[in-house]
Amino acid sequence: MGRGFRSGQVDAKELSRQDIAGARRCHLLLRRAELEVAPVRWRTLLEAIDVVPVNSPLRSAAIGRLVSDMTDPAHVELAGEIADEAQDPSAQAAVRLRQAELYRSRLNSRAAADIAWSLYESKRLPADRFRWLFERLASARQHDRMVRLVEDRLRSGKAVPQELLNDIAPVYELQGRPVDAKRARTNSLDFKPPPQVPKMQGGGMGGGFFSP
């Protein structure tokens, strides 16, 4: 116990120096975080993330440690505060993704979908999260966004799994688009989205992560 405390004191003394290299400072901050509890630990990890270059493995490790620590659904609002404080875009996106999952754990499908969609529109949603986003939107019954997600992806030249097109077909029917519903159910290779309506200058919503 005493040894760990003295180690923490040494870290604090070293961290007060201004000439410590980024990697060394990051290691010290990661060590200090081990002695702390959330949310103090999370803010220490944010600091560790910011002191090393974007492509540093230490930054990735710190981000991974940060989000893996956010497991309690009761911390969902606090996770949002940490995301707001994050300076690194990758760290902010990772925390937002975890916040969406925490909202999902609390059965707040709408909040989870809204966060997921915000990441999509800001082009910070990882490419491998397409199905995850579709499922979040479906759970929240955000039909317009589901349609836009699928059509954005098709316009970008990427395929949409047939099972997801089967799920989107009833949405087309609700929107009064029976022809699109039938084509979606028939064959994903034959399904083409309608032409995109040009955006008006100074208005409209931005394209998504999967947009061309």
C-alpha positions in Angstrom: 0.0 0.0 0.0 2.7 2.4 1.1 4.8 1.6 -2.0 2.0 2.4 -4.3 1.4 5.7 -2.6 5.1 6.7 -2.9 5.0 5.7 -6.5 2.1 8.0 -7.1 3.9 10.9 -5.4 7.0 10.4 -7.6 4.8 10.5 -10.7 3.2 13.7 -9.6 6.6 15.3 -9.1 7.8 14.2 -12.5 4.6 15.3 -14.2 5.1 18.8 -12.8 8.2 19.1 -15.0 7.7 20.7 -18.4 10.6 19.0 -20.2 9.2 15.4 -20.1 8.8 13.8 -23.5 5.3 13.0 -24.6 5.7 9.2 -24.4 7.2 9.4 -20.9 4.4 11.7 -19.7 1.8 9.4 -21.2 3.3 6.4 -19.3 3.2 8.4 -16.1 -0.4 9.5 -16.6 -1.4 5.9 -17.3 0.3 4.8 -14.1 -1.5 7.6 -12.2 -4.8 6.6 -13.7 -4.4 3.1 -12.1 -4.5 4.7 -8.7 -7.6 6.8 -9.4 -11.4 6.1 -9.7 -13.8 7.5 -12.3 -14.4 10.2 -13.3 -11.0 11.5 -12.2 -9.3 8.4 -13.9 -11.1 9.2 -17.2 -9.9 12.7 -17.2 -6.4 11.6 -16.5 -6.7 9.2 -19.5 -7.9 12.1 -21.7 -4.7 13.9 -20.7 -2.6 10.9 -21.6 -4.3 10.7 -25.0 -3.4 14.3 -25.8 0.3 14.2 -25.0 1.3 11.7 -27.7 1.0 11.8 -31.5 -2.1 10.7 -33.2 -0.5 7.6 -34.7 1.1 6.5 -31.4 0.2 3.1 -30.0 0.1 4.7 -26.6 -2.8 6.9 -27.7 -4.7 3.9 -29.0 -4.0 2.0 -25.7 -5.3 5.0 -23.6 -8.5 5.3 -25.7 -9.0 1.5 -25.3 -8.5 1.7 -21.6 -10.9 4.7 -21.3 -13.9 3.1 -23.1 -13.3 -0.3 -21.6 -13.7 1.3 -18.2 -17.2 2.7 -19.0 -19.3 -0.3 -18.2 -21.9 1.0 -15.7 -25.2 2.2 -17.4 -25.5 4.7 -14.5 -22.5 6.5 -16.0 -24.2 7.3 -19.3 -24.5 11.1 -18.7 -21.0 11.2 -17.3 -19.7 9.5 -20.4 -21.3 12.3 -22.4 -19.4 14.9 -20.3 -16.1 13.1 -21.0 -16.9 13.0 -24.7 -17.5 16.7 -24.6 -14.2 17.3 -22.9 -12.2 15.1 -25.3 -9.9 17.0 -27.6 -9.0 14.0 -29.8 -11.6 13.2 -32.4 -11.0 9.5 -32.2 -11.3 9.4 -28.4 -14.5 11.5 -28.6 -16.0 9.2 -31.2 -15.1 6.1 -29.2 -16.6 7.5 -26.0 -19.8 8.5 -27.9 -20.1 4.9 -29.2 -19.8 3.6 -25.7 -22.4 6.1 -24.5 -24.8 4.9 -27.1 -24.3 1.3 -25.9 -24.9 2.5 -22.3 -28.1 4.1 -23.4 -29.0 0.9 -25.1 -28.4 -1.0 -21.9 -30.9 1.4 -20.2 -33.4 0.6 -23.0 -33.3 4.2 -24.3 -33.3 3.3 -27.9 -33.9 6.8 -29.1 -30.9 8.3 -27.3 -28.7 5.5 -28.6 -29.9 6.0 -32.2 -29.4 9.8 -32.0 -25.8 9.5 -30.9 -25.1 6.9 -33.5 -26.7 9.0 -36.2 -24.7 12.1 -35.1 -21.5 10.1 -35.5 -22.6 9.0 -38.9 -23.4 12.5 -40.1 -20.1 13.9 -38.8 -18.3 11.0 -40.6 -16.8 9.7 -37.4 -18.6 6.4 -37.4 -16.2 3.5 -38.2 -17.0 1.8 -41.5 -17.6 -1.6 -39.8 -20.5 -0.1 -37.8 -23.0 0.0 -40.7 -25.1 -2.9 -39.5 -24.8 -1.7 -35.9 -26.1 1.8 -36.9 -28.9 0.2 -38.9 -30.0 -1.8 -35.9 -29.9 1.2 -33.6 -32.1 3.1 -36.0 -34.5 0.2 -36.4 -34.8 -0.2 -32.6 -35.7 3.5 -32.3 -38.1 3.2 -35.3 -36.3 6.1 -37.0 -37.5 5.1 -40.5 -36.4 8.1 -42.5 -32.9 7.7 -41.2 -32.9 4.0 -42.0 -33.9 4.7 -45.6 -31.3 7.4 -46.0 -28.6 5.1 -44.5 -29.3 2.3 -46.9 -29.6 4.7 -49.9 -26.4 6.5 -49.0 -24.5 3.2 -49.0 -26.0 2.1 -52.3 -25.1 5.4 -53.9 -21.5 5.0 -52.7 -21.3 1.7 -54.7 -21.3 -0.6 -51.6 -23.6 -3.5 -51.2 -26.3 -3.8 -48.5 -26.9 -7.3 -47.1 -30.2 -8.8 -48.3 -31.5 -9.3 -44.8 -31.2 -5.6 -44.2 -33.0 -4.8 -47.5 -35.7 -7.2 -46.3 -36.0 -5.2 -43.1 -36.2 -1.9 -45.0 -38.9 -3.1 -47.4 -41.8 -2.5 -44.9 -40.4 0.9 -44.2 -40.7 1.7 -47.9 -44.3 0.5 -47.8 -45.1 2.8 -44.9 -43.7 5.7 -46.9 -45.9 4.8 -49.8 -43.1 3.4 -52.0 -44.4 -0.1 -52.9 -42.2 -0.4 -56.0 -39.0 0.2 -53.9 -40.3 -2.2 -51.3 -40.8 -5.0 -53.9 -37.4 -4.4 -55.5 -35.6 -4.4 -52.1 -37.1 -7.8 -51.3 -36.2 -9.2 -54.7 -32.5 -8.9 -55.1 -29.9 -6.6 -53.5 -28.0 -6.6 -56.8 -30.9 -5.2 -58.7 -31.9 -2.6 -56.1 -31.0 0.9 -57.0 -31.8 4.0 -54.9 -33.7 6.9 -56.5 -31.6 9.9 -57.6 -30.5 12.0 -54.7 -32.2 15.3 -54.4 -29.7 18.2 -54.8 -29.0 20.0 -51.6 -30.1 23.6 -51.5 -27.3 26.1 -50.9 -27.0 27.1 -47.3 -29.3 24.4 -46.0 -30.0 20.7 -45.8 -28.3 17.9 -43.9 -24.7 16.8 -44.5 -23.8 13.5 -46.1 -22.9 10.4 -44.1 -19.8 8.4 -43.5 -20.7 6.1 -46.4 -21.5 8.8 -48.8 -19.3 9.1 -51.9 
